[in-house]
Amino acid sequence: MTGEDSNPPVFCLGFDIHYPCRVNPRFRPDTVKGKKNLKKSYFDPDMKEGLGRTIDRSFHPATEILLDLLDEGFRCSVSISGVVLEHLEKWYPDTLELLSCAATHENVEVLAQTYYHSIAGLFADSQEFVDEILMHRDLMNDLFGVVPTTFVHTDYPITPATADALVRSGIRTAIIEGTAAEGDPNHTYTYRGLPVLVTHCDLADDIAVRFPWREWDRWPLTADQYAEWISVSPGESITLLLDYRIFGDIIGPETGILEFLRALPSALADVGVRTVHPSDAAQNPPHGDIEETTGPTGPGNSLGYQRTILQQSAIDALEDAGSLVADLEIWRHLLDTDHIRRMAMRSTPCGRPLHAVSHQATYNYFAAFMRVLSHLEERSASSARSRRAVLSLRCVPPEFAFSFSSYDRPAGYAAHSLREFANMLEFAPDDVIQYHVERGDFSRWIDQVIGDTKLAKEIRDIEDRTRLKAAVQERIDSLWKRLR
């Protein structure tokens, strides 16, 4: 049944307000010798200026429009990362004040998220995930006087572990990405008893991606036309979460995107569509249970089973780094989902800008990221309980990774740490293992690159894959014990 035969669905529109700390593509270890403030070297040195341009093109004009709409009765939600609020407070306090006016408006629901807009929910240990939710909650309370209870969980799948962490953190509703759930998104569901709203990716991308495309058969999109689509959509509620930068920055004002935003609430009202907060929509009787989230789920359309090998390497390295680095703040900035999205040639937008780049650009970003992370771990070794353990367990940048090959050609994958090396020993073909064993490549890399002479000697004469992996894993386990 569609909205033509029944009441139109209610409309939950949310804005994701964030500005990522991208890594410095020109970072090299030899450029920071003797420097104490590594953050300035690790991340984009032009970040302040870039954020300023986004403010001028998007944050300021869009928020001024939004405040007028809120005064007229429009309801929406905002998800504001702790990272962008830090930068606004430091560099652009007038913008922070303007956003505060919106966040504290009676018609706005402030959403919960991870403080660093991070991938922490992917880790086996959920403690960092919980810590960042609580950090973000405290910041929202300090700045805006609200304690959010609706969590935006759109960059990776919801799992039993993350659902449990959300409930323990005081969350009463979760919003997940439409690509992460099968079935009709226009309903309220439950996941292990937690009310869940699902974003409608197609309707979100009509704005976030297709709006400026003159080749689109429905261009130009007007607010009246879009409101009509909403009104005749099946279901009880439609949930969208849009990157705030879309309005004026990523999609320029010359396209009419800001005028579209200004006209949308009245167009929705004309066709009988009410705007509501996500927490209100979550009160609808559940349409069913979401047992598992499936399909492409995460940054770069690939944090589920489709994640790229570069993304997997970075995620594994980040998970280990949490116990290796001395500067947790820098590590947390490296957890930003934007880093992982940039390690895929093409990402699912679902309310975010479409990300499509060359393989070389993808690899270059991954390489810069791993150089930063490896250097951060190496600099942390001197203050660790066991310097040797940190140096052996750290990741290395691509130029020092172990590249697997056969007699004929490269295998197409590389190990950037002992952990990844052990994992690859599990699935590497027999001819690849034999090739490297005959040449002594494994022990040479572990000795000369990882710097673990003890392990290198232990595996030098081992030819059997099972024994080789067992020896490496035993060494990894013993190194971790030194740090606990």
C-alpha positions in Angstrom: 0.0 0.0 0.0 1.4 3.4 -0.9 0.8 6.9 0.3 -1.8 7.4 -2.4 -4.1 5.0 -0.6 -3.3 5.9 3.0 -1.7 8.6 5.1 1.7 9.7 3.8 4.7 8.5 5.8 6.3 10.9 8.3 9.7 12.3 7.3 12.9 12.1 9.5 15.6 14.3 7.9 19.0 14.3 9.6 22.2 16.2 8.9 25.7 14.7 9.5 28.0 17.6 10.5 31.6 16.5 10.3 34.9 17.6 8.8 37.6 14.8 8.6 41.2 15.2 9.6 42.8 13.7 6.4 46.3 12.5 6.6 49.1 14.6 5.2 50.0 13.0 1.8 53.5 14.5 2.0 54.4 13.0 5.4 57.8 11.3 5.6 59.5 10.1 8.9 62.6 12.1 8.1 60.7 15.4 8.0 59.7 15.2 11.7 62.9 14.4 13.5 63.0 16.3 16.8 59.5 17.6 16.5 57.2 17.1 19.5 53.8 18.1 17.9 53.4 15.2 15.5 49.7 16.0 14.9 50.6 18.9 12.7 52.9 16.7 10.6 50.6 13.7 10.4 47.4 15.5 9.1 46.6 17.9 6.3 48.4 21.2 7.0 45.7 23.0 5.1 42.8 21.7 7.2 42.0 25.0 8.8 41.7 26.7 5.4 39.7 23.8 4.0 37.2 23.9 6.9 36.9 27.7 6.4 35.9 27.2 2.8 33.3 24.6 3.8 32.0 27.0 6.5 31.6 29.8 4.0 30.0 27.7 1.3 27.9 25.3 3.4 27.8 25.5 7.2 26.9 29.2 7.4 24.4 29.6 4.6 22.7 26.2 5.3 22.4 26.8 9.0 20.9 30.3 8.5 18.3 28.7 6.2 17.8 25.9 8.7 17.2 28.3 11.6 14.4 30.0 9.6 12.8 26.7 8.8 13.0 25.6 12.4 11.2 28.7 13.5 8.5 27.9 11.1 7.9 24.4 12.6 10.2 22.2 10.5 11.6 19.3 12.5 15.0 17.6 11.9 17.9 16.0 13.6 21.7 16.8 13.6 24.6 14.6 14.3 27.7 16.7 15.1 31.1 15.0 15.6 33.3 16.0 18.5 36.1 16.5 16.0 34.4 19.3 14.1 33.2 21.0 17.3 36.8 21.0 18.5 38.0 22.7 15.4 35.2 25.2 15.3 35.8 26.1 19.0 39.5 26.7 18.2 39.3 28.3 14.8 35.8 29.5 14.0 33.8 30.2 17.2 31.2 32.3 15.4 30.3 29.2 13.4 30.1 27.1 16.6 27.7 29.7 18.0 25.5 29.5 14.9 25.4 25.7 15.0 24.6 25.9 18.7 21.5 27.9 17.9 20.4 25.1 15.7 21.3 22.3 18.0 19.5 23.8 20.9 16.4 24.7 19.0 13.2 23.0 20.3 12.6 21.5 16.8 16.0 19.8 16.6 16.9 16.4 18.0 20.6 16.0 18.6 21.9 12.5 17.7 24.5 10.5 19.4 27.6 9.1 17.5 31.2 8.3 18.1 33.2 11.3 19.1 35.7 10.8 16.3 33.2 9.7 13.6 35.1 6.4 13.9 35.2 2.8 13.0 35.6 1.7 16.6 32.5 -0.4 16.4 34.3 -2.8 14.1 36.8 -3.9 16.8 36.5 -7.2 18.7 36.8 -5.2 21.9 33.9 -2.7 22.2 35.5 -0.6 24.9 36.7 2.1 22.5 33.3 2.2 20.9 31.6 2.8 24.3 34.2 5.3 25.3 33.7 7.4 22.2 29.9 7.3 22.6 30.2 8.5 26.2 32.7 11.2 25.2 30.3 12.5 22.6 27.4 12.3 25.0 29.3 14.4 27.5 30.2 17.0 24.9 26.6 17.3 23.7 25.6 17.8 27.3 28.3 20.4 28.0 27.7 22.4 24.8 24.0 22.0 24.1 22.5 20.8 27.4 21.2 17.6 25.8 21.9 13.9 26.4 21.2 12.2 23.0 19.6 8.8 23.1 19.3 8.1 19.3 22.5 6.8 17.8 23.5 7.2 14.1 25.1 3.9 13.2 25.5 4.2 9.5 29.1 3.5 8.6 29.2 -0.2 9.4 26.8 -3.0 10.4 25.1 -3.2 13.7 26.1 -6.4 15.5 25.2 -8.1 18.7 28.3 -6.5 20.3 27.6 -3.0 19.1 23.9 -3.3 20.0 24.9 -4.3 23.5 27.4 -1.5 23.7 24.7 1.0 22.6 22.2 -0.2 25.2 24.9 0.0 27.9 25.6 3.6 26.8 22.0 4.7 27.3 21.0 4.5 23.6 17.3 3.8 23.0 17.2 4.0 19.2 19.7 3.3 16.4 19.7 4.6 12.8 21.5 2.2 10.4 22.3 2.6 6.8 19.9 1.3 4.2 22.6 -0.7 2.4 23.2 -2.6 5.6 19.7 -4.1 5.9 17.5 -6.1 3.5 13.8 -5.2 2.9 11.8 -2.0 3.0 13.6 0.8 4.9 10.4 2.8 5.5 9.5 1.2 8.8 10.6 0.9 12.4 12.4 -2.4 13.2 14.0 -3.9 16.2 17.5 -5.5 16.6 17.7 -7.5 19.8 15.0 -5.4 21.3 16.6 -2.1 20.2 14.3 0.1 18.0 16.0 0.6 14.6 15.3 3.1 11.8 16.8 2.4 8.3 17.9 5.2 6.0 16.4 5.3 2.5 19.6 5.4 0.3 17.9 6.0 -3.0 15.9 9.0 -1.8 19.0 10.3 0.0 21.1 10.0 -3.1 18.6 11.8 -5.2 19.8 14.8 -3.2 23.4 13.9 -2.2 24.5 12.6 -5.6 22.0 13.1 -8.5 20.8 16.6 -7.8 23.4 18.4 -9.9 23.5 15.8 -12.7 22.1 17.3 -15.9 22.2 13.9 -17.5 19.8 12.5 -14.9 16.4 11.9 -16.5 14.7 13.6 -13.6 16.8 16.7 -13.6 16.2 19.4 -12.4 14.8 18.1 -9.1 12.4 20.5 -7.4 11.3 20.5 -3.8 7.6 19.9 -5.0 8.6 16.9 -7.0 10.7 15.4 -4.2 7.9 16.0 -1.7 5.5 14.1 -3.9 7.9 11.2 -4.0 8.0 11.1 -0.3 4.2 11.4 0.0 3.5 8.3 -2.1 6.3 6.2 -0.7 5.0 3.0 1.2 5.6 2.6 4.9 5.2 4.6 8.0 8.3 6.7 8.0 11.2 7.7 5.8 14.6 8.4 7.3 17.4 10.2 5.6 20.8 11.2 6.9 22.6 13.7 4.6 26.2 15.0 4.8 25.7 18.7 5.7 28.5 19.7 3.3 26.3 18.7 0.4 24.4 21.9 0.8 26.6 24.5 -0.8 30.0 22.9 -0.6 30.1 19.5 -2.3 27.1 20.6 -4.4 27.7 24.2 -5.2 25.1 26.9 -4.6 24.9 27.6 -8.3 23.0 24.3 -8.7 20.1 25.7 -6.6 20.7 23.2 -3.7 20.3 25.8 -1.0 17.0 27.0 -2.5 15.9 23.4 -2.6 16.6 23.0 1.1 14.7 26.3 1.8 11.6 25.1 -0.2 11.5 21.5 1.0 9.5 21.9 4.3 6.7 23.9 2.7 6.5 21.4 -0.2 6.3 18.5 2.3 3.5 20.3 4.2 1.6 20.9 1.0 1.3 17.1 0.3 0.5 16.3 4.0 4.0 14.9 5.0 4.9 15.7 8.6 8.5 16.1 9.7 9.3 14.3 13.0 12.3 13.4 15.1 13.8 9.9 14.8 13.0 9.2 18.4 9.3 9.9 17.6 9.4 7.6 14.6 11.0 4.9 16.7 7.8 4.8 18.7 5.9 3.2 15.8 5.0 -0.5 16.3 8.0 -2.5 14.9 7.5 -3.9 11.4 9.7 -6.8 12.3 13.1 -7.8 13.6 16.4 -7.3 11.8 18.3 -10.5 12.6 21.5 -9.6 10.9 22.7 -6.8 8.7 23.9 -8.0 5.4 25.1 -6.7 2.0 27.6 -3.9 1.5 28.0 -2.4 4.9 30.4 0.4 5.6 32.8 3.0 4.5 33.7 2.5 0.9 30.9 0.1 0.5 33.3 -2.5 1.9 33.5 -2.8 5.6 31.3 -5.9 5.4 32.3 -8.9 3.3 33.2 -6.7 0.3 35.9 -4.6 2.0 39.1 -4.2 0.0 42.4 -5.7 1.0 43.8 -2.2 1.7 40.9 -1.4 4.0 41.3 -4.7 5.8 45.0 -4.1 6.3 44.3 -0.6 7.7 41.5 -1.8 10.0 43.6 -4.6 11.4 46.5 -2.3 12.0 44.3 0.3 13.7 42.8 -2.3 16.0 46.3 -3.4 17.2 47.6 0.2 17.4 45.1 1.0 20.2 47.3 -1.0 22.5 50.6 0.1 21.0 50.5 3.9 20.7 51.2 6.4 23.5 49.1 9.2 21.9 45.5 8.0 21.9 44.2 11.3 20.5 46.1 10.9 17.3 45.2 7.3 17.1 41.5 8.2 17.4 41.8 10.8 14.6 43.1 7.9 12.5 39.9 5.9 13.2 37.8 8.4 11.2 35.6 6.5 8.7 36.7 8.9 6.0 40.2 7.4 6.0 38.7 3.9 5.3 36.3 5.2 2.6 39.3 6.7 0.8 40.9 3.3 0.5 38.2 2.1 -1.9 38.0 3.2 -5.6 34.2 3.6 -5.3 32.0 3.9 -2.3 28.3 3.7 -1.7 27.1 7.2 -0.9 23.7 6.8 0.9 23.5 10.5 1.8 27.2 11.2 1.4 29.1 12.4 -1.6 29.9 9.7 -4.2 33.5 8.7 -3.8 35.1 7.4 -7.0 38.8 7.7 -7.7 41.6 5.8 -9.5 43.4 2.8 -8.1 46.5 4.9 -7.8 44.8 7.6 -5.7 43.4 4.9 -3.5 46.8 3.3 -3.0 48.5 6.6 -2.4 46.1 7.5 0.4 46.5 4.1 2.0 50.3 4.4 1.8 50.3 7.8 3.4 47.9 6.5 6.1 50.1 3.5 6.9 53.3 5.7 7.0 51.6 7.9 9.7 50.4 5.0 11.7 53.7 3.1 11.6 55.6 6.2 12.6 53.2 6.8 15.5 53.7 3.3 16.8 57.5 3.4 16.4 57.6 6.7 18.3 55.5 5.2 21.1 57.9 2.2 21.6 60.3 4.1 23.9 57.5 4.7 26.5 56.0 1.3 26.4 56.4 -1.5 28.9 58.4 -3.4 26.3 60.0 -1.4 23.5 60.9 -4.6 21.6 57.4 -5.9 21.7 56.0 -2.7 20.2 58.6 -2.6 17.4 57.8 -6.2 16.5 54.1 -5.8 16.6 53.9 -2.5 14.8 52.7 -2.1 11.3 55.0 -1.0 8.5 54.3 1.2 5.5 53.8 -0.4 2.0 57.4 0.1 0.9 58.5 -2.2 3.7 55.6 -4.7 3.6 56.1 -8.3 2.7 54.8 -8.8 -0.8 53.8 -12.4 -1.5 54.8 -13.9 -4.9 55.0 -17.2 -6.7 57.6 -18.4 -9.2 55.7 -16.7 -12.0 54.2 -13.4 -10.7 53.3 -11.4 -7.7 50.4 -12.8 -5.7 48.7 -9.4 -5.3 48.7 -9.1 -1.5 51.2 -8.0 1.2 51.6 -8.2 4.9 52.2 -5.0 6.8 52.6 -6.6 10.3 53.3 -9.9 12.0 49.5 -10.2 12.6 48.8 -9.8 8.9 51.7 -12.0 7.9 50.3 -14.8 10.1 46.8 -14.4 8.6 48.1 -14.6 5.1 50.1 -17.8 5.8 46.6 -19.3 6.3 45.4 -18.8 2.8 48.5 -18.3 0.6 48.7 -21.0 -2.1 51.3 -23.8 -1.5 53.5 -22.6 -4.4 53.7 -19.2 -2.9 54.8 -20.5 0.5 57.3 -22.9 -1.1 58.8 -20.1 -3.2 59.5 -17.9 -0.3 60.7 -20.7 2.0 63.3 -21.8 -0.6 64.6 -18.2 -0.8 64.6 -17.6 2.9 62.4 -14.5 2.4 60.2 -14.9 5.4 63.0 -15.0 8.0 64.9 -12.3 6.1 61.9 -9.9 6.2 61.2 -10.6 9.9 64.8 -10.0 10.7 65.6 -7.0 8.6 62.2 -5.2 8.5 60.3 -6.2 11.6 63.6 -6.5 13.5 62.7 -9.6 15.4 65.9 -11.6 15.3 64.6 -14.3 17.7 61.6 -15.1 15.5 63.6 -15.0 12.3 66.0 -17.6 13.7 63.1 -19.8 14.9 61.4 -20.0 11.5 64.5 -20.1 9.3 64.5 -23.8 8.7 60.7 -24.4 8.9 59.1 -25.4 5.6 55.7 -26.7 6.8 53.0 -24.0 6.6 51.2 -25.2 9.8 54.4 -25.2 11.8 55.4 -21.8 10.4 52.1 -20.2 11.2 52.1 -21.7 14.7 55.6 -20.4 15.4 54.7 -16.8 14.3 51.4 -16.9 16.2 53.2 -18.1 19.4 55.7 -15.3 19.1 52.8 -12.7 18.6 51.0 -14.0 21.7 54.2 -13.8 23.8 54.9 -10.2 22.6 51.4 -9.1 23.6 51.8 -10.6 27.0 54.8 -8.4 27.6 52.6 -5.3 27.0 49.8 -6.3 29.4 
